[in-house]
Amino acid sequence: MLYGTGAELERAVGTTLRDAGFAVTELDEHLGDTSSADLLVSYGPQRRLVEVKSAGGNAGEGLVAALQRHLQTWPQLRPSEPVGGGVLIVNHQHRRGHAERTPAVYSRQAFVSALSVPVLSTLQLFNWWRNSDRVAIRRAVLSPASDKPDAEAAPNATATAPATAPDVELRGPNRGDRGWRGWLSRRASAE
C-alpha cells in the first residue's frame, strides 16, 4: 500500500478497509467502467465513495475535485443507493521512504480548512491498520471533513513530524521480498 499505484493500490486500500469491517465494492468492476469513484464502502447503514490516488511527490490539490465530481454524479448512476459522502485516500510521496514523507497529504492551511471531504494518506491508513485500530479507520472514513480529531488521527493533520516512529520495519508476516506491498497484494488477489 505504501509504494503502490493504480489498481494495485486500490486493491490494497480495499483489503485494508475490509479488515476494518467495511463491505467494499470495487466500482470499476461493478459498473463496468470508470464513471465513478474507485470503491463504495459501507458500514452498517452508512455508505461512502472512496477515491484512491497516488502521487510520486506532493499531491496536487486537484485530486479532491475528482472525488467531488463522483459525489455529484453518483445519484444519476445509482439513485437507489445514496451515499453520505466520500473520502480521498492518497499515496503521496510514494517514491520516498515512509519515514521521509509528510504525515498529511496537504499542508496549505487555507486549503485544508476549506476541504469538504476527508483526505487520508496511505501512511495514516497503514499505521492504523498495523496497530489494529479499526475504530480509527472507520472514524476517519465515515466522518465529515469538518471533524478534526487529534493530530495523530486527523485525516488532514498538518503536523510536521511523522505520526509513527521512522524505524518501523515494513515487512509482511511472511517476510517476503516485497514486504507489506507484496503481502497486501497477495491477500487482495486471494479474495
MARSELO-554009 format. One record per atom (N, C-alpha, C, O, CB): x, y, z. Coordinates in steps of 0.02 Angstrom, whole numbers, plus 50000, padded with zeros to 5 digits. Glycine has a CB too. Example, Ala and Ser with C-alpha at 12.3 -4.5 7.8 and 13.67 -1.06 7.14 Angstrom:
2
506604971650390506154977550390506604983550390507124983450423505654977650452506424988850354506844994750357506455000250394506705005750402507044997050286
END
This chain:
191
500414994150000500005000050000500435006350000500255011249969499535000050060500995006250033501405012350040501795013949976502035019649969501885011550097501875009249931502265010549871501865008949808502135009249753502895006449872501225007349815500815005349758500505011249722500455016749748500295000749781500285009849661499915014549620499365010749583499375004549582500385018249570498905014249553498405011249510497995005849544497815006349602498725008549450497855000549506497434995049529497734991549590497364989349634497314990049473498384990949592498714987749649498564991649714498414988649765499484987249638498604998249710498455002449768497725001949787497555001349846498645009849753497275002049738496565001449752496404994849788496024994849836496155001949687496704989449765496594982949798496854982949869496524980349914496934977349758497444985849880497724986049948497284990249995497174988350052498434988849946497044995949970496605000150011495954996350025495714996350082496455006949975495674993049974495064989149984495154983650036494714982550078494854986049918495714980250033495864974950082495914977850153495644974950200496524971350065496244983550159496304986850225495624988850252495484987950311496764992950220495204991650209494534993650231494104987650249493704987950296494194997850177494174982150213493814975950231494034973650300493624971550341493944970350178494684973950312494944971950378494654976250434494614974050491495704972250379494464982450418494184987050468493424986050476493104989450515494324994350449493144981250439492444979650447491974982450393491374981450397492224982050512492254985750343491834988450289491664983050239492074978550226492184994250255491074983550210490914979850149491174984150092491024990150090490134978250142491554981350046491884985249994491674982649925491694976649911492664984850001491454987349883491294985849813491784989449769491854995549774490554987849796492114985849726492574988949677492154991349619491894987449580493134983849653492074997949614491585000849568491765000149495491314999349453491505008049584492405000349477492584999549407492334992749381492074992349326493355000149398492424987549421492184980849403491424980649404491114977949359492474975549451491134983449457490414983049467490024986849414489514984549389490234985749536490274992849395489924996949346490154995549275489824997649227490035004249362490724992149268490974990549202491354996249168491524995749109490424988549158491485001549204491875007149177492145011349234492075009549292491435011549128492445016949218492745021349269492325027649279492605033049290493465023249249491665026949276491225032749282491135035249353490835040449363490565031149253491395031649401491305033749471491955032749509492485031249481490735029949504491905033749574492485032849619492735025649614492435021549580492295034649692493285024349647493595017749644493225012549686493145006749665494315018049667492995014649746492675009949792492045012849821491985018949831493165008049848491575008549836490985010249876491055006149939491095000049936490305008849838491075009449997491135005850060490515007050102490215012450100491775007950098490335001950139489765002750185489934999550251490284994550256489124999750155489665002750303489735000150371489065001250403488865006850418490325003750411488704995850414488014996550436487625000350383487684998750324487975000150506487235005250403486845009050354487235014550318486975017650272486245011950387487845015750339488235021350311488625019050249488925013750248488715024150363488605023350197488975021950135489395027950116489185033750125488495020050078489995026550089490435031850065490755029649999490895023749988490985033450118490875034549956491285033449898492005034649917492155039249956491075038149839492455030549892493165031149907493545031949841493515027649798493435025049948493895037449835494325038649778495045037449801495255040149852494245045949749495415033249764496095031449783496565034249729496495032749670496175023649790497045038349751497515041449705498225040549730498335038949789497355049049696498705041549685499405041449706499765047249674499565049849622499745034749686500305049349706500725054749681501435053249703501565052149762500485061749706501905053349654502605051949671502895057349716503335055949756503015051449608502645063349710502865068949752502285071449793501875067549817503155074749709502245078049802501685080949838501055080149796501075080649734501815088349854500505078849828499865077949793499585084649771499585089449810499365074249837499345084849710499025090949685498345091849717497995087049731498965090749609498165098049730497525099449761496945097549717496385096649741497485106849779497055096949652496535094949605496265087949615495735086249589496785095649535496625083749652496395076949665495715076949701495305072449691496905073049706495605081949742494975082449779494395083249732493845080749744495005088249830494505086949677493965088249629493705081749597493105081349582494205092949574494125076749588493905070449559493385067149604492865064849580494505065649549493505067049669493025064249716492385068449717491835065649717493325063849787492455074949716491855079249717491415078049655490805078049660492065086649720491735077149596491345075549535490975068949543490395068349524491815075249474491315063949571490995057449581490395057949629489885054849619491495052249607490475061949681489925062949728489325066349695488755064849710490155067049789489465070949649488925074449613488565069949564487965070549555489205080449577488935065449531488625061149480488345054549507487965051249472489125059649426488515052649567488295046349596487525045649595487285040349578488555045649667487145050749614486415049949614486135048049546485615044649543486085056349638486455050049491486215048049425486405040849409486045037349374486505052749371486975038549435487195031749422486815026549464486615021349438487945031049437486705028049527486375023449573485895027249618486035028149677486905019549615485325029449591484865033449632484585029649692484385032749742484285035849590484565023049689484295019149744484815017549797484655014349848483995012649718485435019749788485975018449835486315024949856486875026249836486505013549805485975029049895486275035449914486905034549958486955029649995485765039849952487375039149952487975039149994487965045250038487675050350021488615038949950488285044650096488315050150143488935054350136489085058350180488275047450213489295053550082489905057450071490445053050039490305047650013490165060350136491045055550042491605051950013492245053450049492275057950092491675053549940492765049850032493425050750062493945049750007493885045349965493545045950122494445054050008495005053449962495585050350000495795052850052495205060449932495865044849973496445041650004497015042249954496965039849897496295034050023497565045349976498115046849930498765043749955498955044450013498195054449923499085040249910499765037649924500245042949896500505042349840499885030449890500365048149936500785053749913501515052449931501675048849979500545060349945501955055349891502675054749901502895047449903503345045649941502885058349967502575043249862502705036049866503395034049841503595028349849502185032249826503765038649812504455037149792504945037949849505525036049844504665041549733504705040849904505115041749964504995035950012504475032650009504975048549998505465034950057505355030250111504805032750156504675038750158506005029050151504485028350194503925030350235504115035550287503705039950303503625024350270504715035250314504925040050366505085046850337505135051750375505535037350403505175047350272505345053750240504725057450215504785063150191505825052550183504145054450219503535057550194503225062350245503315061650305503025052150175502865067250219502485071550264501885067450288501605063550250502265078250229501685068350351501145064150377500465065650346500045061250342501095065050451500355071850325499715073650295499795074650220500335076550196499425080050327499275073250183499295073950111499375081250091499775082950048498655071050079498995085550123499015092750108499225096650169499045095050225498325095150083499615101950157499845105950214499655113350209499705116950259500595105450219499425115650151499225122650145498595123650186498055121150168499115124650070498655127250241498125127750291497465130350262496935127850281498355132150347497485135250218496865137850190496495132450150495885132050154497005143950144496865128350114496555122950076496285117550123495725115250115497065119850027496685115650172496475110450220495845112650256495395108650266497045108950270495815118950277495235121450313494605121450270494045120850295495365128450338494695122150204494115122650159493895115850132493395115550096494295127150101494235110550148494055103950122493345102050143493155102850201494555098650145492965099450095492285097150110492255089550116491725086750130491805099550057492815086150105492865078850110493485077050150493985080750146492865075450040493475071550186494075069350221494605067150170494455064150119493915063550269495235068650185495805066450144496275062750190496525065450239496165072650109496405056450174496845052250213497455050350173497415049550112496475045950238498015049650206498605046950173498625039450183498365036950233499255050350199498945035950137499025028750146499465027250207499395022050238499325025450083499905031850223500325030950283499895030950346499995026850390500865036550287499415035650350498955035650407498555029150409498505025950461498475041650403498275027250352497875021250348498285015050367498055010750404497585020450277498895014750341499335009150357499485008750432499465003450462499985009650317499645014550462499805014550533499225012250576499315008450623500035021450554498625014550560498035012250597497935004750587497795001150635497395016050574498015002450525497934995350510498464991250547498304986050577497984994050434499084993550544499634989950577499524989350652499704984250682500304993550564499214994350681499074994350753498394991250770498164991550827499095001450780498074988250719497404985250727496894990150754496444988250791497444979150773496964996450736496505001650759495945002550707495915007450671496885008450771495504997550706494954997650658494475003450671494185006150624494574991050661494405005250734493955010850751494215017350720493815021250694493895011650828494865018550722495145024650692495035024750617494885029950588495895025150707495095018950585494985018650513494255020250498494105024250454495165011650485493795017050534493085018350522492905025550536492535028650497492655013750565493165028250589493025035350606493275039950552492925044650532493345037150674493875038750527494165043150476493785042750410493685047750377494905041350465493565036750392493205035850328492495038550333492235041350285493195028450308492175037650390491475039450397491345046650421490785049150416491145034850444491855049950446491745056650473491755061950419492085061050368492275058250525491385067350429491425072850381492095076450388492425075950440490845077850392492295079950336492945083450337492985088550393493525090250415493065086850270492415091150415492415096250467492615093550535492815097450579491735099450472492575086950545492795084050608493555083950609493865081150563492515076850618493855086950659494585087150664494805083950730494895087450780494845094550659494875077250731495125074050792495855075950805496135080050769495045066450788496155072950854496835074850872497315073850813497135070650764497075070550932497915076650818498385077050762498565070150734498655069450674499005080650783498635065150777498835058550751498285055250711498425051950662499045053950808497665056150732497115052750697496795057150644496395054650604496595050650747496955063550644496615068150598496745066450526497315065450506496825075250612496205066150485496305064750414496745069950380497095068250332495645064350380496735076150402497115081350368497585084950416497675091050412496635086350336497875081250462498335084250510498895087850475499135085650423498615078850557499115093350504499645097250473500285096750514500735100950506499435104550466500335091850555500945090950595501545089950549501475087550493500875084950643502135091850573502725091350531503115084850544503525082950502503175097250542502995081550598503355075350613502925069350593502315069750595503545074950688503245063850573502865057850557502455055550616502655056350673503325052250533501865052650602501415050450655501675044250690501425042550744500725049150626502155040750662502425034850693503185035150691503475039250656502165028450658503485030850730504205030550731504495028750663504235024150631504445025650784505015032150640505285030850574505645024150568505795022050513505745036250554505795020850624506165014650620505725008450617505965002950626506635014150678505065009350604504615003650599504814999450539504895002150484503885005950595504884993050549505064988650493504434987150453503934984750481505394982050519504454988350389503874987350346503944980650310504044980550249503794993050296503884975350346503914968650318503274965050335503014965750391504534964750344503014961150289502404957450300502524951350342503094949650359502104955450234501984947950360502034942150403502464936550374502764932750412501344939450417502494936050308502894930750278503614932850265504014928950239502584928450214503784939050282504454941750272504684941050200505284940150186504954938150318504224941550153504384941050082504784947050058504824952050092503754940250041505064946349999505474951749970505094958149961505394963549964505754949449904504434957849950504064963849935503734966849997503364971649990503534962349884503854964150056503604967150117502844967650117502494963350090503904973850128502584973050147501864974050154501524974550087500964972150078501724980350194501854977650039501544978449973501394971549944500844970449919502014982449925501864967049946501754960349921501244956549961500824953049932502394956549920501264957150027500794953650069500084956150056499624952050049500974954650142499994962750051499324965350038499084963549968498494962049959499314972950047499534963649920499354961749851499134954449849498634952749818499934962949803499524950149881499354942949881498684941949917498274937749896499904938749915498584945649971497964944950009497364947449969496834944349969498014948850075497444953149935496904955949895496724951349837496134950449822497104962849868497224948449805497084944049748496774937449770496454934149729497724942749709496864935549832496574929249857495824930049871495464925049876496934927049921495584936249878494884937449894494434936949835493824937849841494794944049926
END
